[in-house]
Amino acid sequence: MSSARCVEGAGSVTWWGFSPARDLTATGPVKQQGELNVLLVGSSDPRHILKTFAGLEDTDSLHVWVIENSMEVIARQLLLLSLSLAPEESASVHKKAETFLEVLGNSELRSETGDALREAAARLVDYVTVGQEAEPHPCLDTSLLKFRERDELVRIFRTWAKPCTEGSGSVSITRAWDARVRQHLGTRYDARRGCFDWDLAMKLHQRGAGVINKQQYFEWRSQGMAFQMREGVYKTTNPTLLSYRILRHRGDKVAVAGYWGDIVSSPYLCFGVETSELSLLKTENGSHVKTAQDISFANVQALLQALSSRGQRPEETLVNTPTPGLLLPTGLSVTFLPLDALSRLPDKKSFSHFFHCIYLSAGMAHQLGGPLQQVCSPGGVLVVELARFLLDLSADQERGFVETVVEGAKDAGFDPWTPADPDPTHAVFTPQTPPDLHLQEGHTTGTMSP
């Protein structure tokens, strides 16, 4: 994965993860309970936050700390969480699930979804601005970001809060998407449907995502439209999928606006390829009856229902409420840390052996290092996303990625943990026991180390 070209289809910005949602408190030797702290590094979207929160007991609490590598990704996570926390009197769980998935994985939206996106972005502008001078929101905390990072968030949210239609001077998402497809396929562009079919049948289906429907996958590969759950006109640009990339033009560096994300693996991987509801996996004549879109909707709806069941509406009489109207889920808080925070966490005593789970995405696996053991609790786990659904990698490159992750984790002070039913999309590690502790245990039990 050292070559940028070999994962060009995954893009230079990660708008969604390349693995299914996981309950991170249950990913390890034991189910963790109590007041839990989880560190997400490069998770890209809120799937693990929602899944982990849904798995909590009533007496548990979850504090998630998020580190990303771009402010656009942080802004998108905040927006998706904000949409998830809308009270039911303004949007039912069914409607919120539809809105969430459209914003997550569609290049273009229905006008109703576009309105909800702009309203949420406008609220977040007020929240981030007020949050610099007042108490942060109990659930969504950006107060630890640097001032320039919060200024950048405000700029992004103000851009999203404006109407974004073609012909108004904004970037055409349809042309930007097609440009990415052309760039990726090169001379194979005219035979693109054959390329799409190969990636679906010989890669996604073979790697465990057989529920992804051919028609829907082709629609997404061609136009960036993953979730069309309602009949309607999808013509409103999704601004959360547009960003800038520095390219060279005639020897100069130029910031180019466009779509620079995944065009191969699909957002169906987040919520649409696994489910505990077996009826959604039913097959007839060798084909799945339900699609990845159906499963995504069912899973997101269940997760948002769990969120709403522990959500409280803030009192209308409260003053200086940064995000009026948002639910306040009991036992959930999400704190966004600066982009360069990971290397500096060990310098703060408050984070010493603090996190019960540390999650690294495949794109952040190069961050495996000594600092992680210093901030992981003795009974905690390290979870690393693997490259199973990075389709541009060959089988040998995928195996090499796993070996690199295992070696990096061992060097960082972690040992592999293999469950009875191994997860092909994630590797799990536990902190190594220090040698002096082994000696103490041997002395205490009356045994000697070999």
HELIX and SHEET records of a PDB file:
HELIX    1   1 ARG A    5  ALA A   10  5                                   6    
HELIX    2   2 LEU A   24  ALA A   26  5                                   3    
HELIX    3   3 ARG A   47  ALA A   54  1                                   8    
HELIX    4   4 MET A   71  SER A   84  1                                  14    
HELIX    5   5 VAL A   93  GLY A  105  1                                  13    
HELIX    6   6 SER A  111  GLY A  131  1                                  21    
HELIX    7   7 PHE A  147  ALA A  161  1                                  15    
HELIX    8   8 ILE A  173  LEU A  185  1                                  13    
HELIX    9   9 GLY A  186  ALA A  191  5                                   6    
HELIX   10  10 ARG A  192  TRP A  198  1                                   7    
HELIX   11  11 ASP A  199  LEU A  204  3                                   6    
HELIX   12  12 LYS A  214  GLN A  223  1                                  10    
HELIX   13  13 PRO A  239  LEU A  241  5                                   3    
HELIX   14  14 TYR A  268  PHE A  271  1                                   4    
HELIX   15  15 LEU A  278  LEU A  281  5                                   4    
HELIX   16  16 ALA A  292  SER A  309  1                                  18    
HELIX   17  17 LEU A  342  ASP A  347  5                                   6    
HELIX   18  18 LYS A  349  PHE A  351  5                                   3    
HELIX   19  19 ALA A  362  GLN A  367  5                                   6    
HELIX   20  20 GLY A  370  VAL A  375  1                                   6    
HELIX   21  21 ALA A  395  ASP A  411  1                                  17    
HELIX   22  22 PRO A  435  THR A  445  1                                  11    
SHEET    1   A 8 LEU A 140  ASP A 141  0                                        
SHEET    2   A 8 LEU A 332  PHE A 336  1                                        
SHEET    3   A 8 SER A  61  ILE A  67  1                                        
SHEET    4   A 8 GLU A  35  VAL A  41  1                                        
SHEET    5   A 8 PHE A 355  LEU A 360  1                                        
SHEET    6   A 8 CYS A 376  GLU A 385  1                                        
SHEET    7   A 8 HIS A 426  PRO A 431 -1                                        
SHEET    8   A 8 PHE A 414  TRP A 417 -1                                        
SHEET    1   B 2 GLU A 108  ARG A 110  0                                        
SHEET    2   B 2 TYR A 234  THR A 237 -1                                        
SHEET    1   C 2 SER A 243  HIS A 249  0                                        
SHEET    2   C 2 ASP A 252  GLY A 258 -1                                        
SHEET    1   D 2 THR A 283  GLU A 284  0                                        
SHEET    2   D 2 SER A 287  HIS A 288 -1                                        
SHEET    1   E 2 GLY A 311  GLN A 312  0                                        
SHEET    2   E 2 LEU A 328  PRO A 329 -1                                        
END                                                                             
